[in-house]
Amino acid sequence: MSMRLVFLGTSAATPTLKRSLPATILQSPTEQWIFDCGENIQRQMMNTKISFHKKTKIFLTHLHGDHVLGLPSLLQTMALMDRKNPIQIYAPTGIKQFINCCQQTLNFELTYPIEINEIIKPGTIVEEETYTVKAINANHTIQNYSYSFEEKPHPGEFFPEKAIALEIPEGELWSKLQKGETIKTLNNKIITPNQVMGPTRKGKKIVYTGDTKPFEAFTEFAKNADVIIHDCTFDDALTTKAETNGHSTPTQAANQAKNANAKLLILTHISARYSYTDLLLQQAKKVFENTIIAEDYYILNLPFKEN
């Protein structure tokens, strides 16, 4: 399915005049997945014309303020706009208490149900017909989960001319073949999907790290990812500070992407000390050429054209 990534907030810890706090949305025509929920997210969504009513799942990497303080205001804004569709929230333990405390203290009610899922251990946390979402323990100063969104394989291309040659009438039988079902024609011929369709196509894989230092298990977790969205809070000269604070530098993030054989690395969670990010990009590209630095409102359509 056609998808796009929308970067709503790309700063670290504090907002700047150009960067809001962490929030990234992956969208398909029918559903959207929000990764982290920094303050001001609902205004950023308005500026990018992202729906408050669409089918939505929210994934929070950890419970530091810059990643979660936008959640109560987003939930309340959706209620004020009379949202009806439910929302599923996935986050480390403590998210239930946080949401309940906000609702009780701020005295607001929701017009839609929310399902809060506290992640107890790494592994597959969402299993849907067309995709899965997996979580892994990252390497931050508190519990932080990195997430992998993985589409399941797509059916191959359907060739109408082959179906016509096999005397399969257009309509329901074509639809069944495209869904991967074996059919029986009116003259009792058994037709399998591979007789009228091309090979299965690999689905997209998007990895979002949240706040983290490099960690060994990431290589396998992010293996062959189409896109890695990675913490890049400090430049290489501040490696010791990054280590202390549980963050990554451009070279570290680039090595993570290289080792995982990723197609594209997008750096985000940029410290407010950097008005310009040329230095960060130069450092990363020395290791992994296909790197970009996200800015607020940057949109990447998937699949993207590789360099």
Protein Blocks (a to p, Z undefined) as FASTA:
>chain_A
ZZddddfbfcehiacfkbccdddddddfkbccdehjaehklmmmmmnopafkbccddddf
bfcfklmmmmmmmmmmmmmnopabdcdddddehjlmmmmmmmmmnopacfbdcdddddfb
gcjfbdcfkbccdddddddfbdcdddddddddddddddfklmmmnopaehjkmmmmmnop
acddfkopacdfklmpccdddddddddebjadddfklmmmmgoiabdcdddfbcfklmmm
mmmnopacfklmmmmmmmnopabdcdehiafklmbfklmmmmmmmmmmbacdddehiacd
dddddZZ
